[in-house]
Amino acid sequence: MSKARNNYSPKKQNNNKEGTQRVTKRGPYKKSSQEIRNLAIAYCYTDDNMSVTEAAKKLGVKRSTLSTQLNLYINEGRKSPEKKGRKRGEVVKFTDKHEEFIVDSLDMDCTQTLGMLREKLQDNFSELQEKGVSIRGYGVEERRNCPDTINARKEYINKLLEKGITYKTNCIFVDEAGFNANLIRNCVARLHASAIFKTDSPFLLNDDDDNGSNSLPENVYKNIHAFKRAMQRGTLYIPPHTYTTLNQMALDNVISSTYLLHGKPRIKSIGSELSQVALSVSTFLCPLFSAHDQVQVEFDNTSWIFKQQDANDIESLRPDIIFYHQQQEVVVEVGCGEVKKLGVSEALLNEDKMRVLEVMKRQLHLRLYHAKKEYEAVTFGILVQGTTVILLRMQMDLEKGVYMYHEEYPFALPTTYHTYAHMDIALGVISNFKDQISKSLLKVEDQDCQSIWDRYKPYVRPTVSYFEPIYHS
């Protein structure tokens, strides 16, 4: 017979003298997300003039979490998320005539996609033209996966094989999903051909570090708070705190320039790629990599690594962004970047990423040639894809003889009218990125050291200039 547990056992007792009071481990009352959002709005905008950092500490939540919740109020003026789903009556339910039409269409052509069927339904039935159309569960999946359809597909594939058409050699992809899958596979193979491999971990900060936003000075936070309020209310932005260092001056320049250039919606909301570089990307990068900094930025210029090639090819090999610094009497490139405007295809975005990584690798060779310490053996990259920014970092792995690159978590480019609410997070991340570049520069006390090129030279691998995969069965 088991012995009953005593309610006054030592594990259940308090440390007081009587020893008869049970200890109940119960944490503090946890507020709901909506309640936190309401209190944060009151602290930061309606009642008090509290910064986001102070409000986050008072509410006991992470600063980045609170900033994300406040963006809803800043951008759209709403205190709660929009309810999902549609109102009753907005969706027309399918009837037997709709189902018969789908079955007849598939009998005529079983290769039709759901999107093609949706368009045909809207063309033939007026009640569906202005309503939502959902065709799942009405015989489409059953018809496409019935035994007759499966056998027909099998016979079709066998005929292709008899003609010598195979998936890995000469198959042509005619749908978007198949094309993207093949494109991604070719991108990875192209990088691997140049011994470039990706590592999973980011290189700046992890999630526990609040996306790097804690690196900003407190007076910069308060200026960002005033900037967001001015953007939201359409009033004049007047920085409440002056800067005392060059870095604070640069950060405030990004804020003030964003207010001047994007304080109101521009007449042409979507411009050219050159317009995006001039109005948004340069506004974000130039103050932080100015003439007063060791590392400076240049736009649309030919990298040194391409100047040794044919002059006819130089114009087509101009990176949008180049980071460089002067090491004694030599100008050394430490990074590069590419910019793409909103709405470009996935193929162009992948091409830009591969191009940046290949240029980073060749820039790394030049850094190694002039390097005198191990901390210099690194290059950096930046990808601006519309309003999304991705940061990259590359080093050589001497044990494996390959080039490993880290990819940081994407963040929003804050220097536009629609993304200004992300200013604090973006400035924190790009400040950490700048610090990493600065730490890779040769220190004064190491200028007389011997070159490390001889150690890395045996592991240098060429970069593929042309890639066309050939798959064997």
N, C-alpha and C positions, 0 to 999 in steps of 0.2 A: 504494500500500500504506500503510495507516494505521500510524502509529507507536504502539507499545504504551505504555500509561501507566506511568510510572516510579513504583514504590511509595515512592520517597524524594523525591517532589516536595515543594516548599515547603508546599503545602496539606496534606500528609499528615505533615509533620515536627513534632516538638516544638521548643520554644525552648531546649533544652539545648545544651551545647557540641558533643556528638558529632553531633547532628542526624540520628540514624539510627533513633530510636524513633518508631513510628507513634502518632498521636493517635487515640484511640477515644472518641468522644463518647457516653458512656453515663450516664444519670441515676441517681439513687439508687434502691434497691429500693423498689418501690411495694407497700404492704400492701393486702390485699384488704379489702373492706368489712366482712366478718365479723371479720377480725383487728383492724381498727380499732375495731369495736364492742366486742370483748372487752377490748382494752386500755383503752378509755374507761371501761367499767364498772369495771374494776379500779382505775383512777386516781381515779374520782369516787365510787365507792360501796363496793367490797369491801375494797380494800387501803389506798388513800390517801384523804385528805380534800381532794382537789384540786378547784378550781372548773372549770366547763366551759370557760372562757376559757383557763385554764392548760393543760388537757388538749388543747385544740384547737391551741395553739401547739406543744406538745410532739410531737403527732402530725403536725403540718403540714397540717391541714385547716381549712376554714372553720368558724367557731363555729356558724353556723346549721345546717350539715350535720351536725355532731356532735350538736347538740341534738336534731335530728330523729331520729337513730339512737338516742339515749338514751331518747327518749319511749316507744319500744317496750318497753324494760326497765322504765321507771317505771310505765307504765300497765298492762302485762299481765304483767310479770315474766319475759318471754322474752328470750333473747339473740339469737335469729335470727328472721327473718320466717317466718310460717306457710307451709308448702308449698302451692302452688296445685294445683287439680285434685282429683278425688274418688278414693276407694279403689276397687279392683276389686270389682265386685259391687254398687256403689251405684246404677249406671245400668242400666236395663233396655233392651236393644237392641230396635229395632222389628223386627217380623216382617211377613210378607205380610198377615196379618189387620189389622194396624194401618194398613198402607199402603192396603189396600182400603177401610177405614173412612174414611180421609182423602179418597180420591178420590170415594167416594159422597157424602160431606158436601159437597164442593165442586160436585159435579154438581147437588145440590139447591139450593145457595146459594153462588155463586162470589164473593160479597162478604165472606165470612167472613175475619177476620184470623187471624194465627197464634195470638194469645192465645185467641181463641174456640175454635179447633181444639184447643188444648192442654187447655182445660177440658172439652171433650166427650170427649177421649181418657181423661182421668182419671175422668170419670163413668161411662164404659162399660167400662173395663178396670181391674179391681181391682189388678193388678200394677203399674200406673202411679200409683196414688194416693199412695204414700209414696216414690216414686222420682223422680229428675229426668226431665223430659220435654224432648227436643230433637227438633223435627220438620223441621229443615232437611235438604234433600237427599232427601226422600221424595216427590217429585212435586208439592209445593205450589207451588214457583216455576214449574215447568213448566206446571202446570195454570192458574195465574193469568196466565201470559204466552204461552199457546198462541194460534195464529191465531184460533180460534173465540172465545176470551174477549176478545181485543183487538178483534175486529169487533163483539162484543156491547157493549163499552164505547163504541166509536165511535158505534154507533147510538143508545145511550142519551144521549150528549152531544149528538148532533144533534137529538134530540127536545127536550132542554132548551133548546137555542138557538132552536128553533121557537117555544117558549113564552115566549121573552124572558128566560130565566134565564142570566146571564153571571157569570163569576168575579169581575169587578171591580165589579159594581154591586149585585146582590142575591143572591149566592151565600151559603148558610148552611153553616158548617163543623160537621160532626157528629163528627169524630174529634179526638183530643187534639193530634196533630201539626199538623193544619191550623189548629186554633184558636190554638195557640201562635205559629205563623208569622204569622197575621193580627194577633195581639195585639202582637207585637214591632214589626211594620210600623206599626201605629197609634200605638204609644208614641213611636217615632222621629218620625213625622209630627206628633204633638202637640207635641213639644219644638221641632221646626223651625218650627212655626207661631208659637212665641214667640221665635224667633231664638236658640235654645239649641242649641249643637253641641258634640260631644265631640272632644277631642284624644286621641291615642293614648298619649302619654307620661304616666307617673305624675309626681307633683309632690314627693314626699318624697325618696326615695333609690332608686337603681337596685340591681340584683342584686349588683354588686360591693361595695356598702356593707354587705353582710351584714344586710339588712332593717332597718337602723337600730338594731340591738341594741348596737352599739359605743358608743352615746351614754350608756349607763348607767354610773354610778360603780362601781368595783370592789367596794366594800363592799356595794352593792346586789346584785351578782351573787352574792356569798357568802351573803347572806341568802336569795336565791331558791334557791340550792343547798340550804341547810338547810331551807327551806320544803318543797321537793319531797321531800326525804328524810323529813321528818316526815309528809307526806301519804302517802307510800308505805308507811311502817312503822306508821302509826297512832299515832305518839308526839306529845308536846307540842312545838309549834313555839316555840323560844326564839331570837330573833335573835342571832346571834353577834357582830354589829357594830352599834354605835349610830350614829345619824345626826348629822351636824354642820350640815346646811343644811335649809331649809324644803322644798326639792325632794326631798331624800332622805327626809325625814319623810313626805311625801305618798306616795312610792313604797312605803315600808315599811308605810304605812297600808293600801294596796291589798293587799299581801301578807298582813298580819295579819288584815284583815277577811275575805279569801277563806278563810283557815284557819278562822276562827270560824263563818262562814256556810255553808261548803261543805267542811269538813274531813272530813265523812262524808256518805254519800248521804242526801238528805232523804227524809222520809216520802212526800211527793208530788213525784216527780221532774219532772213536767210540770205547771206551774201556769198561771195566767192571764198575760196580757201585763203587767198591773200588778204582779204578783208578780215577773216577770222584771226589770222596771225597778227595783223596790225592792231585790231581793236581788243582782242581778248588774250591771246597767248603772250604777246609782248607785254601787255599790261600786268600779267601775272608773273613773268620771269625777269624782265629787264630790271626792275628795282632791286631784286635780290641778287642779281649777277651784274652789278653796275661797274662803272669805271673805278669805283673805290674798293672793289672786291678782288681777291686773288684769282678767282675763277670768273670769267666773263662769258657772255653769250652772244652769238652772232647768228643771223637768220639768212637762209637761202644763199649759202656760200659753198664753194667747192672744197671738200675736205682734202687735206694734204695727201691722203692715201690714194686719191684718184688722179693727182696731178702728174703722176709718173706714167699714166696710160695715154692712149691715143687722144689727141685733142678733140676729135669728133665725138668721143664718148663722154667727155667731161660734163657737158651740159645736161645730159640725162642722169648724172650721178651726183646731183647736188642735194645734200641733206637739208631739210628745212631748218634744223637747229644744230649748232655746234657749240660745245663747251670747251674752253681752252684756258690755259694759264701759261705764264712765262716762268720757265725754270732756268735760272741764271740767264744765259743769253739765247736760249732755245724756247720757241713757242711749242708747247705740247698739247695735243687734243686729249681731253679726258672723257668725252662723251658726245652723244649726238641725239637727234630726235626727229620725228616726222609728225606732220599735222594733216588731218583729214577732216573736212567739214561734215555736217550732219547729212545723212541720207546716202552715203556711198555704200557700195556693195561689200559683202563679207570678204570677197576675193581681194579687193584693194586693201582692206584692213589687214588681212593676213600677209599680203605682199609687203606692206609697210613694216610690219613687225619683223619679218624675216630680214628685210633690208637693214633695219636698225641693228639687229643682232649681228649681222655679218660685218657691218661697219664698226660696231663696238669691238668685235674680235680683232680686226685689223688695226684699230686704234690701240688696242691692248698690246699688240706687237711693238708699236712705236713707243709706248710707255715703258715697256720692258727694256727696250734698247737704251733708253736714257735713265732708267731707274737705278737707284742705289740702295733701296730698302724694300723689304717685302710688302710693306703697307702701300707701296705705290702700284703694285701689280693688280690693278682693278680699273675698269671703265664703267661708265654709267650711260643710261638711255632714258628717253621719255617719249611716250606715245600719247598724242592728243587726238582722240577719236570722237569728233563732235564736241560734246561737253563732258566727256569722260577722259580722265588722265590715268595712265599706267606708267609706273616707274620701274626701271630695270637696272640690274647690276651684274657684271660678269667678271669672273676670275678663272685662272687656270688651275686644274687639278693635276698636280705633278704625278701622283700615284697612278691615276688612270690615264693620264695623257690626253685629257679632253678639256673642253671649255664649258664651265658650268655657269648658268645664269639664274638669278633670282628675279621673281616677278612680284612686285608689291600689289596689295589689294587695290583695286580701282577706287578713285574718288572723283568728285565732281569739280569741273573747272569753275571757280566761283566768279569769274569776271564776265558774267553775262547778266541780263535782266532777270532771266528765269532761274538762275542758280546762285544768286548772291547769298542766299541763306546758308550756304555751305562754306562761307568765308573762313570761319574759325577753324574747322577741321582741315580745310585745304591749306591754309597758311601754316598750320602745325606740321602737316606732313611734308610740305615742300621745304620748310625750315630744317627738318631732320635730314632730308635729302641733301640739302646744301651742306650741312655739317659733315655728312659722310664724305662728300667730295672734298671738303677742306681737310679732313683728317688724312686723306690719301695723298696730299701734297708733300713734297720733300721738306723736311724741317731744316732749319738753319744749322743745327748742330750735326746733321748728317750729310752736309754737302761735300765733305772731303772723303766720304766712304767710297769703296770700290764698287764698280758696276756689278749688277746681278745678272746681266744678260747671258753670260756663259752658262749659268745654271739652268736657265729657261730655254736657251736656244735649241737643245736637242729635242725638246717637246713641242716646238712650234709646228703647227699643221697648216697646210694651205687652205684657202677659202674658195669654195666652188663658185665660179662665175656664171656657169650655165648648168641647168639641171633639167633633165627630161627622164622621168622614171620609165624603166622597161621591166615589166613583170613577166616572169616565166611560170608556166603551169607546173 
